[in-house]
Amino acid sequence: MLTPPADLPEGVLRGAFALTGLEYAPVGWGSHHWTATDAEGARWFLTVDELDAEQPDASFHRLRRALDAAAALRLPFVVAPVRPVQRLGEKYAGTLYPYIWGESFSWGNWPAASHRAAVLDMLVAVHAAPPAVCRRAATDDFVIPYRDGLEAALTGGDVADTGPYAAPAARLIATHAAPIRAELDRYDELVASADRSRSVLTHGEPHPGNTMRAADGWKLIDWETALLAPPERDLWLLGGDLTGYTAATGTRVEPAMLELYRRRWLINDLCVDLRRFRRPHSGNPEDEESWQLLRANVERGLR
């Protein structure tokens, strides 16, 4: 995120994690990040996630299970929390990570074939997690959060004046209602025929932006979305030829499941961004970025 949350004082973070220094890091999207130091001068990376306002306890429980599973993997490339995730009031939860020195990347295409190959190797190892580790994570139920708001917007009607992007977002969805409805219907068809018996531990978002190249090798970061799910939940983001995955694991990659997760990513983004504008918002930098993402997903992602 681009700016720190105004309703979470840095003093709360320092006290909760015994930190002496904090510097906000406007990196990534969805979570807030700080670089931090403790009384002994050790350097850390602090991540804070906003919990679902309607179900904060359930949201925290899912987050805790995801990060517990990542920590239990004990793989050298997994950047896991150094202590359990901590609740920060009703709205937030925070996690302290080791600070990794290395090269970072951004969301988008793979910078090199070797980068993609390294992530494939890491996913093969994650997907082979033993049952004791897998049981720590929640299971993907294929439900898309905040879908009800998107469904409501598709039907039109009055729009609450919740902020500067409320009306533009409603018009955008209404204008593209037909392709959005087709996207939702196709997703539901794929879910109805999905084989749920093929679940493995998945990262959920293994794109270039969630990788780093450190002195001791590649790292896979940001495990907040870890779930038990079919392997295609991760594999669709790799793109290209996936025969190497089948050769390494003996698991056939299912094209329908790749399609399911590709469509779900788009629908999930629509739902999350639209929800932002159906709630009170001020037009801050995060709102502007979310508006640009919503427009891009509707105007180009549905083609």
C-alpha positions as CSV (number, residue, x, y, z in Angstrom):
1,M,0.0,0.0,0.0
2,L,1.1,3.6,-0.6
3,T,0.4,5.2,2.8
4,P,0.2,3.9,6.4
5,P,-3.2,3.4,8.0
6,A,-4.2,6.6,9.8
7,D,-6.0,4.7,12.5
8,L,-3.0,2.5,13.5
9,P,-0.5,4.6,15.5
10,E,3.2,3.6,15.2
11,G,3.4,3.4,18.9
12,V,1.0,0.5,18.9
13,L,3.3,-1.4,16.5
14,R,6.4,-0.6,18.5
15,G,4.8,-1.8,21.7
16,A,3.4,-5.0,20.2
17,F,6.6,-6.1,18.6
18,A,9.2,-4.5,20.9
19,L,10.6,-2.3,18.1
20,T,12.5,0.9,18.4
21,G,12.4,2.2,14.8
22,L,9.8,2.0,12.1
23,E,9.9,3.3,8.5
24,Y,6.9,2.8,6.3
25,A,7.6,1.0,3.0
26,P,5.2,1.8,0.2
27,V,5.6,-1.6,-1.5
28,G,3.2,-4.3,-2.6
29,W,-0.6,-4.1,-2.6
30,G,-3.1,-5.3,-0.1
31,S,-0.9,-5.2,3.1
32,H,1.0,-2.5,4.9
33,H,4.7,-2.8,5.3
34,W,7.4,-1.3,7.5
35,T,11.1,-1.8,7.8
36,A,11.9,-2.0,11.5
37,T,14.7,-2.2,14.1
38,D,14.7,-3.5,17.7
39,A,16.7,-2.4,20.7
40,E,19.7,-4.6,19.7
41,G,19.8,-3.0,16.2
42,A,18.5,-6.1,14.4
43,R,16.6,-5.3,11.2
44,W,13.1,-6.7,10.6
45,F,10.2,-6.5,8.1
46,L,6.8,-5.8,9.6
47,T,3.6,-6.6,7.7
48,V,0.1,-5.5,8.8
49,D,-3.1,-6.8,7.2
50,E,-6.6,-5.3,7.5
51,L,-9.1,-7.9,8.7
52,D,-12.5,-8.3,7.1
53,A,-14.7,-5.7,8.9
54,E,-17.7,-8.0,8.8
55,Q,-15.9,-11.1,10.0
56,P,-12.7,-10.0,11.8
57,D,-12.3,-13.1,13.9
58,A,-12.8,-15.5,11.0
59,S,-10.4,-13.4,8.9
60,F,-7.8,-13.5,11.6
61,H,-8.2,-17.2,12.0
62,R,-7.6,-17.8,8.2
63,L,-4.6,-15.6,8.2
64,R,-3.1,-17.3,11.3
65,R,-3.6,-20.7,9.7
66,A,-2.0,-19.6,6.4
67,L,1.1,-18.3,8.2
68,D,1.3,-21.2,10.6
69,A,1.5,-23.5,7.6
70,A,4.2,-21.5,5.9
71,A,6.3,-21.6,9.1
72,A,5.8,-25.3,9.4
73,L,7.2,-25.9,5.9
74,R,10.7,-25.2,7.1
75,L,12.0,-24.9,3.6
76,P,15.0,-22.6,2.9
77,F,13.2,-20.5,0.3
78,V,10.1,-19.9,2.5
79,V,10.2,-16.5,4.2
80,A,8.0,-17.2,7.2
81,P,7.1,-15.2,10.3
82,V,9.6,-15.3,13.1
83,R,6.7,-15.4,15.6
84,P,2.9,-16.0,15.4
85,V,0.7,-13.4,13.8
86,Q,-0.6,-10.9,16.4
87,R,-4.0,-9.2,16.6
88,L,-3.8,-5.4,16.7
89,G,-7.3,-4.5,17.9
90,E,-10.4,-5.4,16.0
91,K,-9.3,-4.2,12.6
92,Y,-5.7,-5.3,12.0
93,A,-3.2,-8.1,12.5
94,G,0.6,-7.9,12.3
95,T,3.4,-10.2,11.6
96,L,7.2,-9.8,12.0
97,Y,9.5,-11.3,9.3
98,P,13.3,-11.5,8.9
99,Y,14.7,-8.7,6.8
100,I,15.9,-10.1,3.5
101,W,18.6,-8.4,1.5
102,G,18.2,-9.0,-2.2
103,E,16.6,-8.2,-5.5
104,S,12.9,-7.6,-5.6
105,F,10.5,-7.9,-8.5
106,S,7.1,-6.6,-9.6
107,W,3.8,-8.1,-10.7
108,G,3.8,-8.9,-14.4
109,N,5.5,-11.2,-16.8
110,W,8.5,-13.3,-15.8
111,P,11.7,-11.4,-16.2
112,A,13.5,-14.5,-17.4
113,A,12.9,-18.2,-18.1
114,S,15.3,-19.0,-15.3
115,H,13.2,-17.0,-12.8
116,R,10.0,-18.9,-13.8
117,A,11.9,-22.2,-13.6
118,A,13.1,-21.4,-10.1
119,V,9.5,-20.7,-9.0
120,L,8.3,-23.9,-10.5
121,D,10.9,-25.8,-8.5
122,M,9.8,-24.0,-5.3
123,L,6.1,-24.9,-6.0
124,V,7.0,-28.5,-6.5
125,A,8.5,-28.6,-3.0
126,V,5.6,-26.7,-1.5
127,H,3.0,-28.9,-3.1
128,A,4.8,-31.9,-1.6
129,A,4.2,-30.7,2.0
130,P,3.3,-33.6,4.3
131,P,-0.2,-34.0,5.8
132,A,0.9,-32.6,9.2
133,V,1.8,-29.3,7.6
134,C,-1.2,-29.3,5.2
135,R,-3.6,-29.6,8.1
136,R,-2.5,-26.3,9.5
137,A,-4.0,-24.4,6.5
138,A,-7.6,-23.8,5.7
139,T,-9.2,-25.4,2.6
140,D,-10.2,-23.4,-0.5
141,D,-14.0,-23.3,-0.6
142,F,-14.1,-21.5,-4.0
143,V,-16.2,-18.7,-2.5
144,I,-15.3,-15.3,-3.8
145,P,-15.3,-12.7,-1.0
146,Y,-17.6,-9.7,-1.4
147,R,-19.3,-11.2,-4.5
148,D,-22.6,-10.0,-3.2
149,G,-21.6,-6.4,-3.8
150,L,-20.7,-7.2,-7.4
151,E,-24.0,-9.0,-7.9
152,A,-25.9,-6.1,-6.5
153,A,-24.1,-3.6,-8.7
154,L,-24.9,-5.7,-11.8
155,T,-28.6,-5.1,-11.1
156,G,-28.2,-1.3,-11.0
157,G,-30.3,0.8,-8.7
158,D,-29.5,3.7,-6.4
159,V,-25.9,4.2,-5.5
160,A,-25.0,5.4,-2.0
161,D,-22.7,8.5,-1.9
162,T,-19.9,6.8,-0.1
163,G,-17.1,8.8,-1.8
164,P,-15.8,10.2,-5.1
165,Y,-15.5,6.8,-6.9
166,A,-18.9,5.4,-5.8
167,A,-20.9,6.6,-8.8
168,P,-18.1,6.1,-11.4
169,A,-17.6,2.5,-10.2
170,A,-21.3,1.7,-10.3
171,R,-21.5,3.1,-13.9
172,L,-18.5,1.1,-14.9
173,I,-20.0,-2.2,-13.7
174,A,-23.4,-1.4,-15.2
175,T,-21.9,-0.6,-18.6
176,H,-20.1,-3.9,-18.6
177,A,-22.7,-6.0,-16.9
178,A,-23.1,-8.6,-19.7
179,P,-19.4,-9.7,-19.9
180,I,-19.2,-9.6,-16.1
181,R,-22.2,-11.8,-15.7
182,A,-20.8,-14.2,-18.3
183,E,-17.6,-14.3,-16.3
184,L,-19.4,-15.2,-13.1
185,D,-21.5,-17.8,-14.8
186,R,-18.5,-19.5,-16.4
187,Y,-16.7,-19.5,-13.0
188,D,-19.7,-21.2,-11.4
189,E,-19.8,-23.9,-14.1
190,L,-16.1,-24.6,-13.5
191,V,-16.6,-24.8,-9.7
192,A,-19.5,-27.2,-10.1
193,S,-17.3,-29.7,-12.0
194,A,-14.1,-29.2,-10.0
195,D,-12.3,-32.2,-8.5
196,R,-11.8,-31.2,-4.9
197,S,-9.8,-34.3,-4.1
198,R,-6.5,-33.1,-5.6
199,S,-5.7,-30.5,-2.9
200,V,-2.1,-29.7,-1.9
201,L,-0.7,-26.8,0.1
202,T,-0.6,-23.8,-2.2
203,H,0.9,-20.3,-1.9
204,G,-1.9,-18.6,-3.8
205,E,0.0,-15.7,-5.4
206,P,3.4,-17.0,-6.7
207,H,3.9,-14.2,-9.2
208,P,7.3,-12.3,-9.7
209,G,6.3,-9.7,-7.2
210,N,6.2,-12.3,-4.4
211,T,9.7,-13.6,-5.1
212,M,13.2,-12.3,-4.2
213,R,16.7,-13.3,-5.2
214,A,19.0,-13.2,-2.2
215,A,22.6,-14.1,-1.8
216,D,21.7,-17.7,-0.8
217,G,19.1,-18.2,-3.5
218,W,15.5,-17.6,-4.5
219,K,12.9,-16.7,-1.9
220,L,9.1,-17.0,-1.9
221,I,7.4,-14.3,0.2
222,D,3.9,-13.2,1.3
223,W,2.3,-16.3,2.5
224,E,-0.9,-14.7,3.8
225,T,-3.0,-16.5,1.1
226,A,-1.8,-20.0,1.6
227,L,-4.6,-22.6,1.4
228,L,-5.2,-26.3,0.7
229,A,-6.3,-26.3,-3.0
230,P,-5.8,-27.9,-6.3
231,P,-2.3,-27.2,-7.6
232,E,-3.6,-25.1,-10.5
233,R,-4.3,-22.4,-7.9
234,D,-0.5,-21.7,-8.1
235,L,0.3,-23.0,-11.6
236,W,-2.0,-20.7,-13.6
237,L,0.3,-17.8,-12.7
238,L,3.3,-19.6,-14.2
239,G,1.8,-19.8,-17.6
240,G,3.4,-21.6,-20.5
241,D,4.5,-25.2,-20.6
242,L,3.7,-27.1,-17.4
243,T,4.9,-30.5,-18.4
244,G,7.9,-30.0,-16.1
245,Y,5.5,-29.9,-13.2
246,T,3.9,-33.2,-14.2
247,A,7.3,-34.8,-14.7
248,A,8.4,-33.7,-11.2
249,T,5.2,-34.6,-9.3
250,G,3.3,-37.1,-11.4
251,T,0.3,-34.9,-11.2
252,R,-1.5,-34.0,-14.5
253,V,-2.3,-30.3,-14.9
254,E,-6.1,-29.8,-15.5
255,P,-6.8,-27.1,-18.1
256,A,-10.3,-26.5,-16.6
257,M,-8.7,-25.8,-13.2
258,L,-6.2,-23.4,-14.7
259,E,-9.1,-21.5,-16.3
260,L,-11.1,-21.6,-13.0
261,Y,-8.3,-19.9,-11.1
262,R,-7.5,-17.4,-13.9
263,R,-11.1,-16.3,-13.9
264,R,-11.3,-16.3,-10.1
265,W,-8.3,-13.9,-9.9
266,L,-10.1,-11.4,-12.1
267,I,-13.5,-11.7,-10.3
268,N,-11.8,-11.4,-6.9
269,D,-10.1,-8.2,-7.9
270,L,-13.4,-6.8,-9.2
271,C,-15.1,-7.6,-6.0
272,V,-12.4,-6.3,-3.7
273,D,-12.1,-3.0,-5.5
274,L,-15.8,-2.4,-5.9
275,R,-16.3,-3.1,-2.2
276,R,-13.8,-0.3,-1.5
277,F,-16.0,2.1,-3.3
278,R,-19.3,0.9,-1.9
279,R,-17.9,1.9,1.5
280,P,-16.9,5.3,2.8
281,H,-13.7,6.5,1.0
282,S,-11.9,9.8,0.6
283,G,-10.2,9.6,-2.8
284,N,-6.7,9.0,-1.2
285,P,-3.8,7.5,-3.2
286,E,-5.0,3.9,-2.5
287,D,-8.4,4.8,-3.8
288,E,-6.9,6.3,-7.0
289,E,-4.8,3.2,-7.5
290,S,-7.8,0.9,-6.8
291,W,-9.9,2.9,-9.3
292,Q,-7.2,2.4,-12.0
293,L,-7.0,-1.3,-11.3
294,L,-10.8,-1.6,-11.4
295,R,-11.0,0.2,-14.8
296,A,-8.2,-1.9,-16.2
297,N,-9.7,-5.2,-15.1
298,V,-13.2,-4.3,-16.5
299,E,-12.1,-2.6,-19.7
300,R,-9.2,-5.0,-20.6
301,G,-9.4,-8.0,-18.4
302,L,-12.8,-9.1,-19.7
303,R,-11.8,-9.2,-23.3
